[in-house]
Amino acid sequence: MEIENKVRLALGLVLIAVLVYWFPWILADPLYTFMGHPFTFIAVAAFLASLAMMFPRRTRRFLARHRRKLVVVLLALAVVAAASELSRFLYVAKTLEVVEVTQLPQLDPSSFRVVPYAVARYWAEASFTSPTHRPGSYVFLGYVNGTPIWEIPIVPEPGFNYFTKKMVGYIAVWGDSFTPRREKIDATFTYGIDHFHDIRWAAYIKAGLWGYKLSLEDAYIVRSGETYWLAIPVVGWRISAIYALPTVKGVLLASQDGDVEFLPADKAAEDPRLQGVPLVPESLARWYVEKLNYRRGIINALTYHRDMFQLKDPSVYNRQPWLLRDTEGNLWWVFAAEPWGKGGGVNRIFLVDARSPGIKVYEYRTPGDMLLIGPVRAVEQARAALPEYDWERFEAEEPIPFTLNGKLYWRVAIIPSEASTIDKLIIVNAETGETYIVENDATLARFLASGQPQPVPQTPLEKIKELQRRIQEEIDRLQQLLQELKELEEMLTNTTSR
């Protein structure tokens, strides 16, 4: 019997070793959580260990006999863990560096983001046909030479191909135009994302990043010379006082041929390969901003809610924050904060430098705490501007704030429910509620240049010229649609002829 038990134990250890080797995140993710909450884990482990030592042979009977007392003990441990977590939130709120600013950074008009997340994914999927690969579940956003670019990795189809094929590149979707512009980049990666040849294996087995967390949703694919690199922000813990706080530890760079390089945070910020790429993960920036609600103490956060705010997410496909670029080339995670409650106004904007690994929050408060229109109301204003629309067939997406000539605006994208195109952009003045309808790139360029979507014609000759201009814009738009239809028909013909 003892030999049989030893064999079972040996087989179990071998199975665990194989699982950890092939799927190292099975161990790495719990290890990361443990390192961030050591006191909670130690308390629970000590309790279970002492219980097993006190009653080695009668543990099961003891657990059955005293289950009510054990429930009370475990609840007490849960309360201690919750109190420890709340005290950590308070510590973050008190020590986080917050810089008050009197004006918001000016948006770079050349980097204006037209294409929302959902449309970028649709365009990528609609332009791709392969029996073995598909666009992956991740959609990345960065700025290449000031232009917002969405990237969707091309990964193997589920099933047999998931284990035998590799990531073969990505689809780049330009985000600055109403007209679909996309390109398939062919680049086979030894380690990729979203399939069996996973970058996490290389991170933990080859780079030894145990106890760290890869922010896969904030990855990006960059090019250096003739080689493409997969760049992934790495999050770890910074021990401060008695608390462990999440922080950016660096960036993992993996080349196509499998070379893995870990850049510490300070070197990553200076590496030319990573220009235009956010180094601070979106979720980490939001975690720190939300903890500012504890600045007036835990009791206030749980009861009175004085000077508290909330980050509402009216978008169906995407949520705050939004990644924006200013005229100086800086990247910002931008949060619109509404006062606590059911109101829809905004009286402060938070910004986190997306390129600076040391988390620093910039806080803009409106003069006199005047309430401006927030993202929820901006979506409602956008809907009200188009009363003829059937809102069961359309969505008002991604209310993104931006500044122009010292004024705050919201950009709301109107898209079909299937996210196949951008029907319109609605620009909402956050102070007055005035709305502007933008239907094409030319109108958007005029608005960004003058603050008005189009000049108001005065004389009959000006009106005629304006009508001629609008007719030409519609002709250009129809030609673009015809070209897209032709491309899809050719793609369908090539697919059916195989």
N, C-alpha and C positions, 0 to 999 in steps of 0.2 A: 504493500500500500504506500509506504514511504517512497519507494522507487518511482511508483506511478505519479505521485505528487511532485516529485523532483522533475520528472519528464515534462509534466504539464507546466511547471514553473519555467523550465528552460525554454520550452516552445513559446510560452507567453512572452518571455523576455526577447526572444528572437523576433517575434511578430512585432513587438513594440519598437525594437530597433529598426526594423525594415520600414515601418510606418513613419517613424521620425525622420529617417533618411530620405525617403521618397516624398513625404509630405511634411517637411520640417515645421510648417506653421501650426501643426497640431500641438507642438510643444512651444513654439516661439510666441504665439499669441497669448496663451496663459502666462508665460514667463514675463511678457511685457506688462500684463495687467498686475501680476504679483509685484513687480518692481515698483509700480506706481502706488500700490496700496499694501505696503509690507506689514503694517501693524494689524490690519484686519485679517490678513492671511495667517500671520503668526498667532493671533489670538484663537482663531478657529482651529489651526493645526495643533496648538498646545492643548486645547480642550479635548480634541479627539485622541491625541497621543496619551494624555493622562488617563482618559477613560479606558483606553485599551490596556494600559499598564496596570491599572487598578483592578480590572476585571478581565484578565486575558482569556479565561475559559468560559466565563459566564456573561460575556458582553451582550450577547443576543437576549438572554433572559433579562438582564439588567435594563436593556433598552426597552423591552416590552413592558417591564414592571413599572418603570419610572418615565414612561414616555411623556406624561404631562409636565413633569418637572424639566425634562430635557427641552420640551417646546418652549418653556419659559426662559430657560438658559439661552437657547438659540435666539429667541426674540430679544433678549437683553443684549446679546452680541450684535444683532442687527441694528438695534438702537445706537449702540456704541459706534458701529461702523458709519451709520448715517450722520451721527454727530461729528465724527471725525471728518467726513466728507464736507459737511457744511462749514466747519471751522476752516477747512482748506479753501473753500470758496471765499470766505471772509478774508483770509490771508492774501489771496490773489487780488481781491478788490482793493485792499489797503496798500499793497506794494506795487501793483502794476503801474508802470509809467504812463500817465495820461497827459497829453499836451493839448491845451485849449487853443483853438485857432479862431480867428475872426472872419476868415473867408475860406471858401472851398477852393481846391485846385481847379484851374481852368481845363476843361476838356480839350483834348487835341482833336480838332474837326476831322483831320485826315485819318484818325483811328476810330471814328464813330462806328459803333457796332449795330449793324442792321439785322443780320441773320440771328434769330434766336436758336437755342439749343435744339429744340424739337425739329425745326426745319433743316438744320445742318445734318441731323441724323437721317431724316427722310431723304435728302438729296444724296447722301452717301449710299444708302441702301438702294435707291432707285437707279443709281448709275453703275451698280456692281452686279455682275453675274459670274458665278463660278460653281461648279458641282462639288468642290472640296472645301471652299473657304466662304466666309461671311464677314460682314462688318461686326466687330466685337461690341460688347456691352458698354465699354468705356468711351466717352467723348471728351477730348481734352481741348483746352483753349489757351492760346498764348498769342504773343504779338511778334511777328516777323517783319523787321524793318518798319515797325509802326503799324502794320496791318493786322487786324484780328484774324487769326486762322484757327479753324476747328480741325482737329485730327481724330480720325476714327480708325483704330488698328484693324488690320485684316487678319483674322484668326481662323483656325480650322473649324469645320462644321462639327457639331456634337456627334458622338458615335466613334467608329473606328478611326476616322481622320483626326479626332481629338488627340489620340495617342501617337499617331504616326506622322502627322504633318506639323509644320511650324508656322509661326507668324511670318507673313510674306510682305510686310510693308504696311502702308496706311493710306487712307483717303483724306486729302486735304481739301477743306471747303473754305473759301474766302468769305469772311463775314462782313464785308464793308459795302455790299451792293445788293440791290433787289434781284439782279440777274444771276442765276445759278452759275457759279464758277468753281469747278472742282477738278482735282487731279489725282490720279492713282499713282502712288509712289511705290515702285518695286524695290523691296529691300528685305531679304530673308534674315531673320534674327535667330541666333542659336537659342537665346532665352527671350521669351516674349511675355505677353499678358493674355490671360483668359483662355489658357489651354494647358495641356499636360507639361510642355516644356516651359514651365513657369519661371519668371524672374525671381520669385521668392525662394526657389530652391537654391539658385546661385547666391542670393543675398545671405542666406543662413549657412549653407554648406561651404561655399567658396569664400565669401567675404566675412563670415563669422559675425553677422549682425544680430546675434541672439540678444533678446531683451529690447530690441528696437521694433518699430512699426513702420512698414512701408505704406506711404500714402498713394496707393495705386490710382485712385480717382483723380489725383492731381499730377499724374505723370505727363511727360511730353516727349516727343521724338525730335531730336535736333540733328543737325548735319555739321560735320567738321571735315572739310576736304571732300573726299569721295566716300566717307564712311558715315553711316547714321548711328546715332546713339539713343538709347532709351534712358531718359533722365527721370528719376523718381525721388521726391522728397522723403527724407528719413526722419522720423520723430522718435525722440527718446525722452529721458527724464532728467530734470535738473533738481538736485537735492538742495532745498533752501529751508533753513531752520529745521523743523521736523517734518516738512512736507516734501513730496516729490511732485514737481510741476512739469507738465508736458512742454517740450520745446523742440525746435528744429535742430537736429544734430548734424545734418549735412544732406548731400544728394548722392544717390547711387547711380553711377553711369555704367551702362552695359552696351558694348559695341555689338555690331552684327555678328562678328565672329566669336563672340563669347567672352571677350576680355571684360572683366568686372573691376570697376574702380570706385572707391568710396571717397568723396571729397568732403572734408569737414566744412561746417557752415561758413566760416570766414573765407575759405578758398572758393567755395561754390559761388559766392556772391561776386567774385572777381573773375571767374572763368568765362572767357569769351563765348564758349559754346552755349552758355545758359542765358545769354542776353535775351530779354523779352519773355522769359519763363518765370512764373511765380514760384518762389522758393518756400513760401509759407503756405501750408495746406489750408484750403478753404475752411474745413471743419475745425482746425486749430484756431484760426482767427476768430471764428464765431464763438468758440468755447470761451476764449478770453473776454470778448466783448460782453457776452451774456453774464459773466461773473461780476461785471461792474454794477449789477443790480444789488450787490451785497455791500456797497460802500457805506450805507447807513446802518449796517448791522443785520444780524440774522433775524432778530425779532421783527424788524421793519420789513424785511424781505418776505417773511411768512405771514404777516398780519396787515400792517398799515399801508405798505406799498408807496411810501412817500418818495418822490423823485425817482420812481422806477419807470422802466420803459419795457417795451416788448417789440420783438422782431417778427412782424407778420409776413406771411408768404402767400400772396394771392395767386402766384403763378402756378399753373398746373404741372409744368414739366421741370421747372427750375426754381430754386429758392435763393434767398439772400445768403451771402453777399454777392455782389457783382464785381467782376474784374474790369477796371477801367484804366485808361492811360491818359496822363495829362500832357500839357504842352512841353514839359521838360523831359518827357520820356519815362517818368516814374509810373510804376504799376501800383494800383490801390485796390484793396478789398473794401467796398463801400457798403455801409449798412444804413438804412433809413429806420430810425427808432421812433415809435409812436408811444405817447404816454400810456401808462398802465390803465386798462379799462377797455371800453367798447368804442372809444372814439376812433376817428380815421385820420387825425392830423399828425404832422411831424414837427417836432420842435428841436430835434438834434440829429446830426449825421455823424456817424463814426467811420473813421478810416484807419486801415491797417496797411502799412507799407508791405506789399507782397514780395518785395525783394530783400527785405532786411530780416535776417533770421532772429535777431533780438526783438521780441514782440514789443512794439510801442503803439499805443492807440492815440489817434488824434480825434478830438471831439469838437464839433462845431455846433453851437447853439444859436438859434435864430434870435435876432435882436428882441429883447424883452420877452423871450420865450414865446414869441408869436407862433401860432400854429399854422403851418403850411399844409397843403394837400399831401397826403401820404400815399403809399403804393396801392392800398386798398381803394381809396377814393379815386386815385388816378385811373384804375381799371374801370371803375364805375363811370367816370367822366368819358373815358374812351368809348364805352358802350353807348352812353347817351348821345355821343356825337354821331353815331350811326344807327338811328332808330329803325331804319328799314331792314336791318340785318336780322336773320334768324340765328339767335345766339345758341341754339342747339346744334348748329352746324359750324359755328365759328368760336374761336377762343381769343381772349385778350391776354397776351402773354408777356412775361418779363417786363414789368414796369421798372425800367432802369433810370436812376437819377443822373443828371448831368448838369453842368453849369455852362452858361453862355452869356457873355456880357454882364457878369455879376448876378444873373438870375438863375434860380433853380427850376429845372424842367424835369418832366418824366417822359421817357420814350416807351410807348406801349405798342407791341407788335400785334397786329390783327392777322390771324392765320386760320385756315380751315381746320376743322377738328382732326383731320388726318395729317395735318402739318405739311402739306405738299408744296406750299408756296407762301410768300408774304403778300397778303392782299393789300395792306396799308400799314403805315406807321401813324400813330396818333401822338402828337406832341402836346403835353399838358403843362401849362404854366402853373407851377406849384403855389404861387401867391394869389393869382387872380382866377384860376380855374379855366382860363381861356384855352381852347383846343385848336390845334392846327392839324389838318389832314395832309399827309405826305404819301404820294402814290408812286414815286419813281426817284431815281438818283438825282436827276436835275433839280427837282423841287427840294430835295433834302439838302443839296449843295447850296442852294439859294438861302434856305433857312439858316444853315450853319454860318453863312457869310454875313447875313443881315439881320437875323432874328425874326424874319418874316418868310413864310413859305414861297411867296411869289409877289412881285409888285402889282399893285392895283392899277389896271389900265384906266386912263382918264379920257383921252380923246378918241374919236371913232377910229382913227388910224392905229392908235395903240391897241384898241380892242381887237381890230382885225389881226394885227401882228400877234397878239396873245392867243387868239383862236388858231392861227396858223401854227404857232409854236406847240400848242396842245395837241393839234391834229398830228404834227410830225412826231411828237412823243408817243402818241398812240400807235402810229405806224411802226415806229422803232420797236415798241413793245410787242406788237403782233409779229413782227419779223423774228424777234428773239424767241417767241413762243413757237413759231413755225420751225425754227432751227432746232429747238429742243425736241419738238415732235419728230422731226426727221431723224435726229440722233437716236431716239427711242425706237423708232421703226427699224432703223438699221441694226440696232442692238438685238431687237426681237428676231429679225431675219437671220442674223448670224447664229443666234441661239437655236432656232428651229432647224437650221440647215446642218447642225452637227449630228 
